Amino acid sequence: MTRTAVTLAVVLLVTLAIVPGVAAAATRTGGSVVVGADETIDENLDAFGGSVVVRGTVEGDLNAFAGTVVVRGTVEGDVTAVGGTVQILGTVGGDVEASGGTVDVGESATIDGTLAAAGGTVAVAGTVQGDARLAGDTVTLAETAVLGGDLEYDGDLARADGATVEGTVTQDSGLNVGPGPQFTVPDGIFAVYGAVVTLVLGAFLLLVFPVFSADVARQVADEPLRTAGAGLLTTIAVPVALALVAVTIVGIPLSLAGSVAFGLLVWVGTVYGRYALGAWLLGLADTENRWLALLVGVVVVAVLSFVPIVDPLVRFAVFLLGFGALARGFLRSYTVRRRERRTAEPTAPTPPESDSEVGAT
């Protein structure tokens, strides 16, 4: 492969890294996804995270998958939500399909379409203009609840005095409600999210440990087999050692702390593996740039994640190389510091000769 061809390949990979971010303009992921009170999204929104909160306006549909989903503002289209807790406290112009441990339609909520909800607890205190299909261990209609259509439910119904149902009320023990098969995670969204998180951690490592990071890339390029072997050996040996430590009561806390530290180092090793891969690819083009190497390595692995057979093999190889280089780097640092300490230790002074010894001479 010529130098020009390799350079063009690198440019293509960088372009591929940018494209998903543009194509997913209406997709948000993170620990907390928030649509601000003054914010308006003029298209559909797909949101994935620890929590999804809509305080502003979504002019299209909302598809949310999170531990907690809260709609306080306005969604002009439909809402499809899956979460531990789903709360509709604002206005929805279309239908709502929700599934969670708890589904709550608050007193201030207005749903212009229909409501289909399933959960351990389903509570309605607001207004639903259309039909409602509710399934849960407990289905509650507060006194402020207004249902403009029919009510079908499965579970124990607790209907407060004052709750209004304009249509019929029917119990159906086989009621199947909630988000159906049409609610799917967009292809590649988690791959993109993982790539972004990897880039952030990798940038931190390169910035804080530049010399060590460069040594990791050098080990992978110069001694790939020995480095991968070190990664495999460490991956096997450390869990075994932690298990042996955990046998004793005193060792249980140490084993737990060691397991957490080991998990963190495994994550760091996967990041370093991608960085080393990118550095090696750039080396084919006689190019050296640590930031570009990180980007290229992350993008290559992310792109290959869409190839079913190749993906697990590449990820495993990259992990072994990165983790092995990390382990060898730690061992080398420990050895160097130990040698330095020994060199710095003062030598014992030679005892003075006694008078008898002097006389004998």
Phi, psi and chi 1 to 4 in degrees:
 res  aa     phi    psi   chi1   chi2   chi3   chi4
   1 MET       -  131.0 -177.9  178.7  -68.7      -
   2 THR   -77.2  163.0   64.8      -      -      -
   3 ARG   -62.0  -38.4  177.5  173.9  179.1  176.4
   4 THR   -64.1  -42.0  -58.3      -      -      -
   5 ALA   -63.7  -41.6      -      -      -      -
   6 VAL   -64.7  -41.6  174.1      -      -      -
   7 THR   -62.2  -41.9  -55.9      -      -      -
   8 LEU   -63.3  -37.3  -71.2  175.7      -      -
   9 ALA   -64.3  -40.3      -      -      -      -
  10 VAL   -62.8  -43.4  171.1      -      -      -
  11 VAL   -60.6  -40.4  172.5      -      -      -
  12 LEU   -63.2  -42.1  175.3   60.0      -      -
  13 LEU   -64.4  -40.8  -69.0  172.8      -      -
  14 VAL   -63.1  -38.6  173.8      -      -      -
  15 THR   -63.4  -41.7  -57.0      -      -      -
  16 LEU   -62.5  -31.2  -73.0  173.9      -      -
  17 ALA   -68.6  -30.2      -      -      -      -
  18 ILE   -82.8  -34.6  -61.4  173.4      -      -
  19 VAL   -58.0  -47.5  170.6      -      -      -
  20 PRO   -57.6  -35.3  -23.9   34.2      -      -
  21 GLY   -65.1  -32.8      -      -      -      -
  22 VAL   -77.0  -43.4  175.8      -      -      -
  23 ALA   -66.8  -26.6      -      -      -      -
  24 ALA  -100.1   36.7      -      -      -      -
  25 ALA   -60.8  -27.5      -      -      -      -
  26 ALA  -102.4   19.7      -      -      -      -
  27 THR  -118.9  129.9  -60.5      -      -      -
  28 ARG  -129.3  136.8  -63.2 -173.1 -178.6 -176.7
  29 THR  -134.0  158.9   62.8      -      -      -
  30 GLY   152.7  176.1      -      -      -      -
  31 GLY   -61.8  -38.7      -      -      -      -
  32 SER  -140.1  120.3 -179.9      -      -      -
  33 VAL  -107.1  120.7  177.2      -      -      -
  34 VAL  -129.4  129.2  178.6      -      -      -
  35 VAL   -98.1  110.0  178.1      -      -      -
  36 GLY   -61.7  160.5      -      -      -      -
  37 ALA   -59.8  -31.7      -      -      -      -
  38 ASP   -99.6   11.3  -61.7  -32.4      -      -
  39 GLU  -100.7  141.2 -175.9  178.4    1.2      -
  40 THR  -128.0  126.5  -61.9      -      -      -
  41 ILE  -105.2  117.0  -62.9  178.1      -      -
  42 ASP   -90.0   25.1   59.6   -0.4      -      -
  43 GLU  -154.4 -174.7   54.1 -172.5  -28.3      -
  44 ASN   -66.9  152.4  -62.5  -23.0      -      -
  45 LEU  -128.2  124.2  172.9   62.8      -      -
  46 ASP  -107.0  121.8  -63.7  -35.5      -      -
  47 ALA  -127.8  134.6      -      -      -      -
  48 PHE  -138.1  128.3  -50.4   87.5      -      -
  49 GLY   176.8 -173.6      -      -      -      -
  50 GLY   -66.4  -38.2      -      -      -      -
  51 SER  -145.4  146.0   64.1      -      -      -
  52 VAL  -126.7  120.2  174.7      -      -      -
  53 VAL  -127.7  124.7 -179.4      -      -      -
  54 VAL  -109.7  107.5  177.0      -      -      -
  55 ARG  -102.2  -22.9  -65.1 -167.7  177.6   96.4
  56 GLY   -96.4 -134.6      -      -      -      -
  57 THR  -128.1  133.5  -59.3      -      -      -
  58 VAL  -115.9  113.4  176.9      -      -      -
  59 GLU   -77.3  -15.9  -65.1 -177.2  -11.5      -
  60 GLY  -107.0 -147.2      -      -      -      -
  61 ASP   -88.3  156.9  -61.2  -25.3      -      -
  62 LEU  -118.5  121.8  170.2   66.1      -      -
  63 ASN  -114.8  116.3  -65.1  -43.2      -      -
  64 ALA  -128.7  134.7      -      -      -      -
  65 PHE  -132.7  112.3 -177.5   90.6      -      -
  66 ALA  -164.3  169.3      -      -      -      -
  67 GLY   -64.5  -39.0      -      -      -      -
  68 THR  -135.4  129.8  -58.9      -      -      -
  69 VAL  -121.5  123.3  179.3      -      -      -
  70 VAL  -131.1  126.6 -179.0      -      -      -
  71 VAL  -111.3  104.1  177.2      -      -      -
  72 ARG  -102.2  -23.0  -65.0 -175.9  179.0  -84.7
  73 GLY   -96.1 -129.6      -      -      -      -
  74 THR  -129.2  131.3  -60.1      -      -      -
  75 VAL  -119.2  113.4  176.9      -      -      -
  76 GLU   -76.6  -22.0  -63.3 -178.4    1.2      -
  77 GLY  -100.2 -146.9      -      -      -      -
  78 ASP   -88.2  157.9  -60.5  -28.7      -      -
  79 VAL  -121.0  124.3  171.8      -      -      -
  80 THR  -121.9  117.9  -56.1      -      -      -
  81 ALA  -136.3  136.5      -      -      -      -
  82 VAL  -129.3  127.2  176.8      -      -      -
  83 GLY  -171.6  171.0      -      -      -      -
  84 GLY   -63.9  -40.3      -      -      -      -
  85 THR  -134.5  130.7  -60.5      -      -      -
  86 VAL  -122.7  122.7  178.5      -      -      -
  87 GLN  -123.7  127.6  -69.7 -176.8  -54.6      -
  88 ILE  -109.8  108.1  -52.6  -62.4      -      -
  89 LEU  -119.2   -3.5  -52.1  174.9      -      -
  90 GLY  -117.3 -140.0      -      -      -      -
  91 THR  -116.8  133.3  -58.9      -      -      -
  92 VAL  -124.0  122.3  177.7      -      -      -
  93 GLY   -79.1  -19.0      -      -      -      -
  94 GLY  -115.1 -143.4      -      -      -      -
  95 ASP   -91.5  160.1  -58.8  -30.5      -      -
  96 VAL  -124.7  126.2  172.2      -      -      -
  97 GLU  -122.2  120.5  -66.2 -172.9   -0.6      -
  98 ALA  -138.5  144.6      -      -      -      -
  99 SER  -142.6  133.4  178.0      -      -      -
 100 GLY  -177.8  177.1      -      -      -      -
 101 GLY   -63.1  -39.5      -      -      -      -
 102 THR  -135.0  130.2  -60.3      -      -      -
 103 VAL  -120.2  123.2  178.5      -      -      -
 104 ASP  -129.8  120.6  180.0   22.3      -      -
 105 VAL  -103.9  103.9  179.0      -      -      -
 106 GLY   -71.0  170.0      -      -      -      -
 107 GLU   -61.6  -31.2 -176.4  176.2  -11.6      -
 108 SER   -86.0    0.0   58.7      -      -      -
 109 ALA   -83.4  144.5      -      -      -      -
 110 THR  -134.4  122.6  -61.8      -      -      -
 111 ILE  -115.5  114.6  -60.0  173.6      -      -
 112 ASP   -74.9  -22.2  -67.7  -19.7      -      -
 113 GLY  -102.8 -140.2      -      -      -      -
 114 THR   -99.6  165.2   61.7      -      -      -
 115 LEU  -126.5  125.3  169.8   64.3      -      -
 116 ALA  -126.5  116.0      -      -      -      -
 117 ALA  -139.3  141.0      -      -      -      -
 118 ALA  -136.7  137.7      -      -      -      -
 119 GLY  -178.3  176.2      -      -      -      -
 120 GLY   -63.3  -41.7      -      -      -      -
 121 THR  -131.5  128.8  -59.4      -      -      -
 122 VAL  -122.8  121.6  178.2      -      -      -
 123 ALA  -128.3  134.9      -      -      -      -
 124 VAL  -125.5  121.4  178.7      -      -      -
 125 ALA  -124.5   -4.7      -      -      -      -
 126 GLY  -104.7 -153.0      -      -      -      -
 127 THR  -113.7  130.8  -60.5      -      -      -
 128 VAL  -122.9  115.9  179.2      -      -      -
 129 GLN   -71.6  -31.6  -59.2  -69.0   -5.0      -
 130 GLY  -101.9 -155.9      -      -      -      -
 131 ASP   -73.9  159.9  -61.3  -27.1      -      -
 132 ALA  -129.9  130.7      -      -      -      -
 133 ARG  -123.9  109.6  -56.1  171.8   65.9 -117.7
 134 LEU  -125.0  131.8  -46.9  175.5      -      -
 135 ALA  -134.2  128.1      -      -      -      -
 136 GLY  -173.6  168.9      -      -      -      -
 137 ASP   -60.4  -39.6  -65.2  -26.5      -      -
 138 THR  -132.2  127.9  -57.8      -      -      -
 139 VAL  -115.3  120.3  176.5      -      -      -
 140 THR  -118.1  131.5  -57.6      -      -      -
 141 LEU  -113.0  112.5  -62.4 -177.4      -      -
 142 ALA   -73.0  167.9      -      -      -      -
 143 GLU   -65.4  -18.8   60.9 -179.2    8.1      -
 144 THR   -92.9   -1.1   55.4      -      -      -
 145 ALA   -70.7  137.6      -      -      -      -
 146 VAL  -133.0  116.3  176.8      -      -      -
 147 LEU  -111.8  118.4  -56.8 -177.6      -      -
 148 GLY   -80.9   -9.9      -      -      -      -
 149 GLY  -126.5 -148.8      -      -      -      -
 150 ASP   -82.6  158.1  -60.0  -28.0      -      -
 151 LEU  -121.6  121.1  168.8   62.7      -      -
 152 GLU  -114.5  134.7  -68.5 -177.7   79.8      -
 153 TYR  -143.6  158.5   72.7   93.4      -      -
 154 ASP  -135.7  122.9 -179.5   12.7      -      -
 155 GLY   125.5 -166.0      -      -      -      -
 156 ASP   -88.3  119.1  -63.8  -31.2      -      -
 157 LEU   -93.8  124.7  176.0   63.0      -      -
 158 ALA  -113.8  102.4      -      -      -      -
 159 ARG  -108.4  115.4 -179.2  176.0  177.3  179.7
 160 ALA   -76.6  155.3      -      -      -      -
 161 ASP   -62.0  132.3  -65.8  -23.6      -      -
 162 GLY   102.4  -18.2      -      -      -      -
 163 ALA   -66.0  132.0      -      -      -      -
 164 THR  -109.9  128.0  -58.6      -      -      -
 165 VAL  -127.5  110.2  179.3      -      -      -
 166 GLU   -70.2  -30.7  -60.2  -69.7  -13.8      -
 167 GLY  -101.0 -152.1      -      -      -      -
 168 THR   -86.7  159.5   60.4      -      -      -
 169 VAL  -118.0  120.9  177.9      -      -      -
 170 THR  -132.4  134.3  -54.2      -      -      -
 171 GLN   -96.5  131.8 -176.4  176.5   18.4      -
 172 ASP  -134.8  108.5 -177.1   -4.6      -      -
 173 SER   -70.1  -15.1   58.7      -      -      -
 174 GLY  -106.9   22.9      -      -      -      -
 175 LEU   -63.9  129.6 -168.5   62.1      -      -
 176 ASN  -116.5  107.5 -176.3   18.2      -      -
 177 VAL  -132.3  178.3  -62.9      -      -      -
 178 GLY    99.2  175.9      -      -      -      -
 179 PRO   -57.4  131.5  -24.5   33.9      -      -
 180 GLY   -95.3 -163.8      -      -      -      -
 181 PRO   -61.9  -19.1  -21.9   33.0      -      -
 182 GLN   -69.9  -14.7   73.2  -81.3    4.1      -
 183 PHE   -87.5  100.9 -176.9   77.4      -      -
 184 THR  -130.8  149.9   57.0      -      -      -
 185 VAL   -74.1  129.1  177.4      -      -      -
 186 PRO   -55.2  141.4  -24.3   33.5      -      -
 187 ASP   -56.1  128.4  -68.2  -21.3      -      -
 188 GLY    84.5   -0.7      -      -      -      -
 189 ILE   -65.0  -40.2 -177.6   61.2      -      -
 190 PHE   -74.2  -28.7  -70.2  113.6      -      -
 191 ALA   -65.2  -41.5      -      -      -      -
 192 VAL   -65.8  -44.6  173.6      -      -      -
 193 TYR   -61.7  -44.4  177.8   58.9      -      -
 194 GLY   -63.2  -36.8      -      -      -      -
 195 ALA   -65.4  -39.9      -      -      -      -
 196 VAL   -64.8  -45.4  171.6      -      -      -
 197 VAL   -62.7  -40.7  173.8      -      -      -
 198 THR   -62.9  -41.4  -58.8      -      -      -
 199 LEU   -62.1  -40.9  -76.9  172.2      -      -
 200 VAL   -63.9  -47.5  172.3      -      -      -
 201 LEU   -65.1  -41.5  176.6   58.3      -      -
 202 GLY   -62.4  -41.1      -      -      -      -
 203 ALA   -62.5  -38.7      -      -      -      -
 204 PHE   -62.6  -45.2  172.0   80.2      -      -
 205 LEU   -64.4  -41.8  -66.3  173.0      -      -
 206 LEU   -66.7  -34.8  -65.8 -178.6      -      -
 207 LEU   -75.4  -40.7 -174.8   63.6      -      -
 208 VAL   -87.1  -34.1  178.7      -      -      -
 209 PHE  -125.1   64.7  -51.5  106.3      -      -
 210 PRO   -65.1  -41.8   23.3  -33.0      -      -
 211 VAL   -68.4  -46.4  176.9      -      -      -
 212 PHE   -62.5  -41.1 -174.3   86.0      -      -
 213 SER   -63.4  -41.3  -60.1      -      -      -
 214 ALA   -63.8  -36.7      -      -      -      -
 215 ASP   -66.7  -35.6 -176.7   60.2      -      -
 216 VAL   -60.6  -48.7  165.1      -      -      -
 217 ALA   -62.3  -38.0      -      -      -      -
 218 ARG   -65.7  -41.8 -177.2 -165.4   59.6   76.0
 219 GLN   -61.1  -43.5  -70.3 -176.7   61.9      -
 220 VAL   -64.6  -39.6  172.2      -      -      -
 221 ALA   -73.4  -39.0      -      -      -      -
 222 ASP   -86.1  -38.0  -64.9  -12.5      -      -
 223 GLU  -133.7   65.8  -58.8  176.2  -55.1      -
 224 PRO   -63.4  -41.3   21.5  -32.4      -      -
 225 LEU   -68.5  -45.1  -67.3  179.9      -      -
 226 ARG   -64.8  -37.4 -179.6  175.9  -65.9 -177.6
 227 THR   -68.1  -44.1  -58.8      -      -      -
 228 ALA   -63.9  -38.4      -      -      -      -
 229 GLY   -62.9  -38.9      -      -      -      -
 230 ALA   -64.7  -38.7      -      -      -      -
 231 GLY   -64.0  -43.1      -      -      -      -
 232 LEU   -65.3  -44.4 -179.0   60.8      -      -
 233 LEU   -62.3  -43.8  179.0   61.8      -      -
 234 THR   -66.6  -38.4  -53.6      -      -      -
 235 THR   -62.2  -33.3  -57.5      -      -      -
 236 ILE   -84.2  -42.6  -63.4  173.2      -      -
 237 ALA   -71.1  -41.9      -      -      -      -
 238 VAL   -63.5  -48.8  172.3      -      -      -
 239 PRO   -59.7  -37.5  -26.5   36.6      -      -
 240 VAL   -63.1  -44.3  171.6      -      -      -
 241 ALA   -62.9  -41.1      -      -      -      -
 242 LEU   -64.5  -38.2  -68.6  174.3      -      -
 243 ALA   -65.4  -39.4      -      -      -      -
 244 LEU   -65.8  -39.1  -66.7  176.4      -      -
 245 VAL   -65.4  -35.6  171.8      -      -      -
 246 ALA   -71.6  -12.7      -      -      -      -
 247 VAL   -61.6  -36.9  171.6      -      -      -
 248 THR   -86.3  148.1   63.4      -      -      -
 249 ILE   -62.2  -41.1  -62.4  178.1      -      -
 250 VAL   -64.6  -30.5  177.4      -      -      -
 251 GLY   -82.4   -9.3      -      -      -      -
 252 ILE   -61.0  -48.9  -69.0  177.9      -      -
 253 PRO   -60.2  -39.3  -22.5   34.1      -      -
 254 LEU   -65.1  -38.7  -65.4  176.5      -      -
 255 SER   -65.8  -41.3  179.3      -      -      -
 256 LEU   -64.6  -45.2  -68.0  175.5      -      -
 257 ALA   -63.5  -39.4      -      -      -      -
 258 GLY   -65.7  -35.2      -      -      -      -
 259 SER   -65.2  -40.8  -61.8      -      -      -
 260 VAL   -63.8  -45.8  173.0      -      -      -
 261 ALA   -63.4  -39.6      -      -      -      -
 262 PHE   -63.8  -41.8  179.9   66.9      -      -
 263 GLY   -61.4  -40.5      -      -      -      -
 264 LEU   -65.0  -41.5  178.7   60.0      -      -
 265 LEU   -67.0  -33.9  -69.3  177.4      -      -
 266 VAL   -62.1  -42.9  166.1      -      -      -
 267 TRP   -62.2  -46.3 -177.0   26.5      -      -
 268 VAL   -61.2  -38.4  172.4      -      -      -
 269 GLY   -62.9  -39.3      -      -      -      -
 270 THR   -65.0  -36.0   60.7      -      -      -
 271 VAL   -67.7  -45.4  175.3      -      -      -
 272 TYR   -63.4  -33.2  -91.7  138.5      -      -
 273 GLY   -62.2  -41.4      -      -      -      -
 274 ARG   -67.3  -40.4  -73.8  157.8  172.8   75.2
 275 TYR   -62.6  -43.5  165.8   63.4      -      -
 276 ALA   -65.2  -38.5      -      -      -      -
 277 LEU   -62.0  -44.9  173.1   63.1      -      -
 278 GLY   -64.0  -39.5      -      -      -      -
 279 ALA   -64.0  -39.0      -      -      -      -
 280 TRP   -66.0  -42.3  175.9   74.9      -      -
 281 LEU   -64.0  -41.9  -70.2  174.1      -      -
 282 LEU   -66.1  -32.4  -71.2 -178.0      -      -
 283 GLY   -62.4  -29.5      -      -      -      -
 284 LEU   -64.3  -24.9  -63.3  177.9      -      -
 285 ALA  -102.2   15.0      -      -      -      -
 286 ASP    55.1   38.0  -66.3  -27.5      -      -
 287 THR  -118.8  137.6  -58.9      -      -      -
 288 GLU  -131.4  110.1 -175.9  176.1  -13.1      -
 289 ASN  -155.1  112.1 -175.1  -58.2      -      -
 290 ARG   -64.7  -35.2   57.0  177.1  179.5  168.0
 291 TRP   -70.8  -42.1  -54.8  108.7      -      -
 292 LEU   -68.0  -34.8 -176.2   57.5      -      -
 293 ALA   -61.5  -43.3      -      -      -      -
 294 LEU   -61.1  -47.3  173.9   63.6      -      -
 295 LEU   -61.4  -46.3  177.8   60.0      -      -
 296 VAL   -63.8  -44.2  169.3      -      -      -
 297 GLY   -62.0  -43.6      -      -      -      -
 298 VAL   -65.0  -42.8  170.1      -      -      -
 299 VAL   -66.9  -41.7  170.7      -      -      -
 300 VAL   -60.0  -47.5  167.2      -      -      -
 301 VAL   -65.3  -39.0  174.9      -      -      -
 302 ALA   -64.8  -41.6      -      -      -      -
 303 VAL   -65.5  -41.4  170.6      -      -      -
 304 LEU   -70.6  -13.7  -68.5  178.0      -      -
 305 SER   -65.8  -16.0   67.1      -      -      -
 306 PHE   -88.0    0.0  -64.0  100.1      -      -
 307 VAL  -105.4  105.0 -176.5      -      -      -
 308 PRO   -53.0  -47.6  -24.5   33.3      -      -
 309 ILE   -79.4  -40.1  -61.9  177.3      -      -
 310 VAL   -72.5  -36.7  175.3      -      -      -
 311 ASP   -52.7  -56.2  174.1   48.1      -      -
 312 PRO   -63.2  -34.2   20.9  -32.1      -      -
 313 LEU   -66.8  -44.6  -62.8  177.0      -      -
 314 VAL   -64.9  -45.1  170.8      -      -      -
 315 ARG   -61.8  -41.4  -73.2 -179.1 -179.8  -87.5
 316 PHE   -66.6  -43.5 -175.3   61.9      -      -
 317 ALA   -64.2  -44.2      -      -      -      -
 318 VAL   -63.2  -39.9  168.9      -      -      -
 319 PHE   -63.1  -47.8  161.2   70.2      -      -
 320 LEU   -60.0  -41.6  -72.9 -177.6      -      -
 321 LEU   -65.7  -47.4  -70.0  169.7      -      -
 322 GLY   -67.3  -44.2      -      -      -      -
 323 PHE   -69.7  -37.2 -166.7   52.6      -      -
 324 GLY   -64.4  -42.4      -      -      -      -
 325 ALA   -64.6  -37.2      -      -      -      -
 326 LEU   -64.5  -45.6 -177.2   65.5      -      -
 327 ALA   -64.4  -43.4      -      -      -      -
 328 ARG   -65.8  -36.1  -66.0 -176.5   67.1 -169.1
 329 GLY   -64.0  -42.3      -      -      -      -
 330 PHE   -63.8  -42.5  -78.6  154.8      -      -
 331 LEU   -65.0  -41.2  179.1   60.1      -      -
 332 ARG   -65.1  -42.7 -177.4 -180.0  -65.9  105.1
 333 SER   -62.6  -41.3  -62.6      -      -      -
 334 TYR   -64.2  -42.8  171.0   76.5      -      -
 335 THR   -64.0  -43.6  -57.2      -      -      -
 336 VAL   -63.5  -44.7  170.5      -      -      -
 337 ARG   -65.6  -37.9  -69.2 -178.6 -179.8  179.2
 338 ARG   -64.8  -40.5 -173.8  176.8 -179.1 -178.5
 339 ARG   -66.0  -39.3 -175.0 -178.3  -59.3  114.2
 340 GLU   -64.5  -39.0  -69.2  176.2  -12.0      -
 341 ARG   -64.5  -40.5  -75.4 -162.5  -59.5  -92.2
 342 ARG   -64.7  -39.5  -73.5 -177.9  174.8  179.7
 343 THR   -65.9  -35.5  -55.9      -      -      -
 344 ALA   -78.0  -14.8      -      -      -      -
 345 GLU   -67.5  130.6  -69.8  178.6   -2.8      -
 346 PRO   -68.3  141.1   24.4  -33.4      -      -
 347 THR   -77.8  149.0   57.0      -      -      -
 348 ALA   -67.3  133.7      -      -      -      -
 349 PRO   -67.3  147.0   24.4  -33.8      -      -
 350 THR   -74.1  126.6  -57.0      -      -      -
 351 PRO   -63.9  142.7   22.2  -32.4      -      -
 352 PRO   -67.0  149.9   24.4  -33.8      -      -
 353 GLU   -71.9  141.1  -63.5  179.9  -15.4      -
 354 SER   -77.4  164.7   61.8      -      -      -
 355 ASP   -62.4  -36.2  -65.8  -21.0      -      -
 356 SER   -65.3  -38.4   58.1      -      -      -
 357 GLU   -66.1  -37.3  -67.5  175.6  -21.9      -
 358 VAL   -65.9  -41.9  173.2      -      -      -
 359 GLY   -64.1  -36.8      -      -      -      -
 360 ALA   -65.2  -30.4      -      -      -      -
 361 THR   -79.0      -   57.5      -      -      -
